[in-house]
């Protein structure tokens, strides 16, 4: 039996691999602070990209991307602000928030990966 933590790690790795194939470079995984967690922090050209990864087995109760609520967006914004305070080298770079939604049974090859660039703004 796969735990939800293992499933999360697997889907985050799928998202990371996919984004790296698209030309992004991994900066950090699973950044945690008192405000929350950022799944992936990546660099795309000169932009810093904060990535939320969401998984749903199917879309019966809405898509994975739709599960990023206003509350979750606010936590991501706060976490990103905290990250930038701790890493001032990135302060002068443009930043954005992307969502990678993954849908389908993970044991099968026909999963759907959807990358939404600049999914929401501060």
C-alpha positions in Angstrom: 0.0 0.0 0.0 1.3 3.4 -1.0 1.1 6.1 1.7 -0.1 9.6 0.8 3.4 10.9 1.6 4.9 8.4 -0.9 2.3 9.4 -3.4 3.1 13.1 -2.9 6.9 12.5 -3.2 6.3 10.6 -6.4 4.0 13.2 -8.0 6.4 16.0 -7.0 9.2 14.1 -8.7 7.1 13.6 -11.9 6.4 17.3 -11.9 10.0 18.2 -11.4 11.2 15.9 -14.2 8.5 17.3 -16.5 9.5 20.9 -15.8 13.2 20.1 -16.2 12.4 18.7 -19.6 10.7 22.0 -20.4 14.0 23.9 -19.5 13.5 24.8 -15.9 16.2 24.3 -13.3 15.5 23.0 -9.8 16.5 25.4 -7.0 14.9 23.7 -4.0 12.3 21.0 -3.2 9.8 21.1 -0.3 10.7 24.4 1.2 9.1 24.6 4.6 8.5 27.6 6.9 6.0 28.7 9.4 3.7 30.0 6.6 3.5 26.7 4.8 5.3 24.6 2.2 6.4 25.2 -1.4 6.7 22.0 -3.4 9.2 23.1 -5.9 11.2 26.3 -6.4 12.7 26.4 -9.9 14.4 28.9 -12.2 13.0 29.6 -15.7 15.4 31.8 -17.6 15.9 34.7 -15.1 12.6 34.1 -13.3 12.1 32.4 -10.0 9.2 30.0 -10.1 7.2 28.8 -7.1 5.4 25.6 -8.1 2.5 23.9 -6.4 2.0 20.3 -7.4 -1.5 18.8 -7.2 -2.6 15.2 -7.9 -6.1 13.8 -8.4 -6.8 10.2 -9.4 -9.7 11.5 -11.5 -11.7 14.7 -12.0 -14.9 13.5 -10.4 -14.7 16.1 -7.7 -13.0 18.8 -9.7 -9.6 19.0 -11.3 -6.3 19.0 -9.4 -5.7 22.6 -10.4 -9.0 23.6 -9.0 -8.0 22.4 -5.6 -5.6 25.3 -5.2 -8.0 27.5 -3.2 -7.6 31.1 -2.4 -6.5 30.1 1.1 -3.7 27.9 -0.4 -2.7 30.7 -2.8 -2.3 33.0 0.2 -0.1 30.4 2.0 2.0 30.1 -1.1 2.4 33.9 -1.4 3.4 34.1 2.3 5.8 31.2 2.0 7.4 32.8 -1.1 7.8 36.1 0.7 9.5 34.3 3.5 11.8 32.4 1.1 12.8 35.7 -0.6 13.6 37.2 2.8 15.9 34.3 3.6 17.4 34.3 0.1 18.1 37.9 -0.9 20.1 36.9 -4.0 16.7 36.3 -5.7 15.1 39.6 -4.7 15.7 41.4 -8.0 14.4 38.6 -10.2 10.9 38.3 -11.5 8.9 35.7 -9.7 5.7 33.7 -10.6 3.5 31.0 -9.3 2.9 27.9 -11.4 0.7 24.9 -10.8 1.4 21.4 -12.1 -1.7 19.2 -12.0 -1.4 15.5 -12.4 -4.4 13.4 -13.1 -4.9 9.6 -13.5 -3.9 6.4 -11.9 -0.2 6.6 -11.1 0.5 3.0 -11.8 -0.5 3.5 -15.5 1.4 5.3 -18.3 -1.6 7.4 -19.3 -1.4 10.1 -16.6 -2.1 13.7 -17.6 0.4 16.4 -16.6 -0.9 20.0 -17.0 1.5 22.9 -16.4 -0.2 26.2 -15.7 2.3 29.0 -15.9 1.6 32.1 -13.9 -1.5 30.5 -12.4 -2.1 33.4 -10.0 -0.5 36.7 -9.0 0.3 38.4 -5.8 
